[in-house]
Amino acid sequence: MKVYTKTGDEGTTSLFTGERVEKDSPRVSAYGAIDEVNSVLAIARNFSEVPEIRQKIFELQKILPRLMADLASLNRPARITEEDIKQLEDDMDLLDKNLPSLKNFVIPGDTKAGAFLDLARTVTRRAERKFHKLSRIEAVHDVDRIFLNRLSDFCFMLMRMEDFAAAKKVSESV
């Protein structure tokens, strides 16, 4: 099978369910932004020095194609589930218990992985905005919107844990 199909040469693309849409449609923009999140998470996972964080990022990367499939499909049941949202919330609660409480705004960039996790957070927020724009003109799944909102929070928590672990490692070696 060839990578190129030539079917998009005129500025359209196929949704997962077969419909052809313009490449700049709000639907394609929304799932394209989620694809960007996945790429940034891949970089963060590559740089992470915390095995548990690498594993959590990898688990997220396995879920994101389902989210993109939801957005690339019309009139299909959601592939993202309430359990996916609950897992993010449980993971965030556990991370929160192991981190110092926030007293100031966080300045990202203490670690490479942390910086990329913060970038994943901001790209997720952009995906949320694109999702919201799409939701005003086409049907979308509420569970996807909620998952996206939790995902940006989870990226923030992973960034904090990555930076906290690095700072703790440095202080223990001194």
C-alpha positions, 0 to 999 in steps of 0.5 A: 500500500502506498503512503500517498493516495492522491485523493487529497490533492484537491483539498479534501480528506476522508473521515474515518466513516468515509465522508469527504470534507475540506481539509480545513474543516473544523472537524479536521482542525479539531482532530489535527490538534489532538494529533499534535498533542500526541506528537508533543507527548511523544517528545515528553515521553522520550525526555522523561526520566521518571519511568512512571511518567513515561508509562502514563504518557504511553497510556495516554498515547494509546487513548488519543487515537480513539479520541481522534477517531471519535472526531473523524467519525459521524454518527458513531458511538463514542470510543472515549469512555467515562472510565477513561475520564475516571482514570485521568481523575484518579491519576491526577488525585494520586499525583496531587497527593505526592506533590507540594501544594501550589502557592504561586504560578508555575514557570515551566522549563525546569526539565526538558520533559516538563517543558514538553508536557507543558507544551502538550497542555497548551496544545490540548487547550488549543484542541479544546477551543477547536473542539468547542468551535466544532461543537457549535456547528456539528454533533460531538460527544460530551465525553470527548469534551470532558476528556480533553479538559481533563487531559490538559489538567493531567499534562499540567500535573505530569509536568509538575511531577516530572519537575518535582522528581528532578528537583528531588533527585538533585537535592538528594545528590547534594 
